Amino acid sequence: MTHPATGLPYPSTPADPAAPARTGTAAPGPRSERGTLGADAGTARTGTANAGTHAVPGVPGTQRGAARGGAARTADRAEGDPAGGDPAGGDPAGGDPAGGGLARRATVDPLFRLVAYALEAAHGRRPTAVWSAPYAFHLGSPGLVAAAGWPTAAAAAPRTDGLVRLSSLAHPADGCDLPLTLAGPPPDAPEWAVRPYAVLRALARAGHGRGGTDLHVQGSLTAAAGLATAEPSECAIALAVADVHGPRGEEPDRAHLARLLADTLPDGDDTLRRAALFARPGKALLPAPEPGRGRRYVDFDPAASGARLVLLAVRGDPEDRPAELARAVALTRAAGALSAWQPGQREGRSVLVLLPEARLAAVRAAVAEDFRDRGRPVPRFLNIAVAGPARREE
């Protein structure tokens, strides 16, 4: 059986039961190809790979470092603001400087500065923690997934009054204050906040954050990119909330959170969530059938083999997109692309294209010329780096 993106055989790899901790740092420099696909903030992730992975024969890849462990949560942190601010949310100076200080640190990725500042602006408090989780994608092969170097972020601060306050710059008029109920029907909420509230409720039932939370979430890509947005957001929210309501200095138990999210939101794509939680830079992940039961990794690092991975997203009327997307794929193949596939299980508006780096300009020109000549909106190209997992932003 061959890999659809590389055309090379899969290796036989043993299960890797170790859950990778957050790895890597934001790569310097601006993100490319923002356009209408992404927010004008952030940098692509490159990170550090954990040791002990296995290569696909013939596909160059590097192992960039040793595994970094993360301790599992064992107890809940006492409710309230650890820095002495009003735990009900009245003191804008409250919160851990490690989280709140991000908004005022010029060297921090603009997305994380923004989400930290936005929580303070919306709720009058500095965040105790800011977590990011990568968008993830399928490789067109059963079970194989990887993380993209574009993150979504969640900033959180704990409360003690049983209230959750939710906000997002993507929905500026639809922030909401909701009681955190553990049983019965959930309170009415804006459409965008229904899934975040479900995550908060499930976490509270598991003992994380029963006192309530102030939360702000923001992605670096819009729905126009065609990548799944709910799953990375859910992972970032779960990690941020478990962090601010847990013991200081200990990472949340990712395997526990993966199981909780799978049980709470079964209509989501669980393999994408596990990619967001457990990915490694330059690796494709084959999750175990059950979260936390072991994972396998194989090299998938297009840049290391002189290739480029790009997301091609079509624009225009929704009813025209399937045909336009198929036409764009045919054009990329004719211009030298190696393969193309859907990034998710749901039908979307984009495909991932693997192509030799030397053919990138020719492929983009061929697609642009065809669509422009027919008076159609020119598709967007977004560079994709194969990135590492969710992490706490310091």
Sequence and secondary structure as in RCSB ss.txt:
>XXXX:A:sequence
MTHPATGLPYPSTPADPAAPARTGTAAPGPRSERGTLGADAGTARTGTANAGTHAVPGVPGTQRGAARGGAARTA
DRAEGDPAGGDPAGGDPAGGDPAGGGLARRATVDPLFRLVAYALEAAHGRRPTAVWSAPYAFHLGSPGLVAAAGW
PTAAAAAPRTDGLVRLSSLAHPADGCDLPLTLAGPPPDAPEWAVRPYAVLRALARAGHGRGGTDLHVQGSLTAAA
GLATAEPSECAIALAVADVHGPRGEEPDRAHLARLLADTLPDGDDTLRRAALFARPGKALLPAPEPGRGRRYVDF
DPAASGARLVLLAVRGDPEDRPAELARAVALTRAAGALSAWQPGQREGRSVLVLLPEARLAAVRAAVAEDFRDRG
RPVPRFLNIAVAGPARREE
>XXXX:A:secstr
 B TTT SB      B         B SS  S  TTTB S    B     SS B  TTS     S         S
   SS TTSS TTS  TT S HHHHGGGG TTS HHHHHHHHHHHHHHSS  SEEEEEEEEEE SSTT EEEEEE
EEEEEEEE SSSEEEEEETTSTT  EEEE  SSSS     GGGHHHHHHHHHHHHTTS TTEEEEEEEESB GGG
 S  HHHHHHHHHHHHHHHTS TT    HHHHHHHHHHH TTS HHHHHHHHH  TTEEEEE SSTTS EEEEE 
 GGGGTEEEEEEE  S GGGHHHHHHHHHHHHHHTT  EEE SSSS  SEEEEEEEGGGHHHHHHHHHHHHHHTT
    EEEE  EE   EEE 
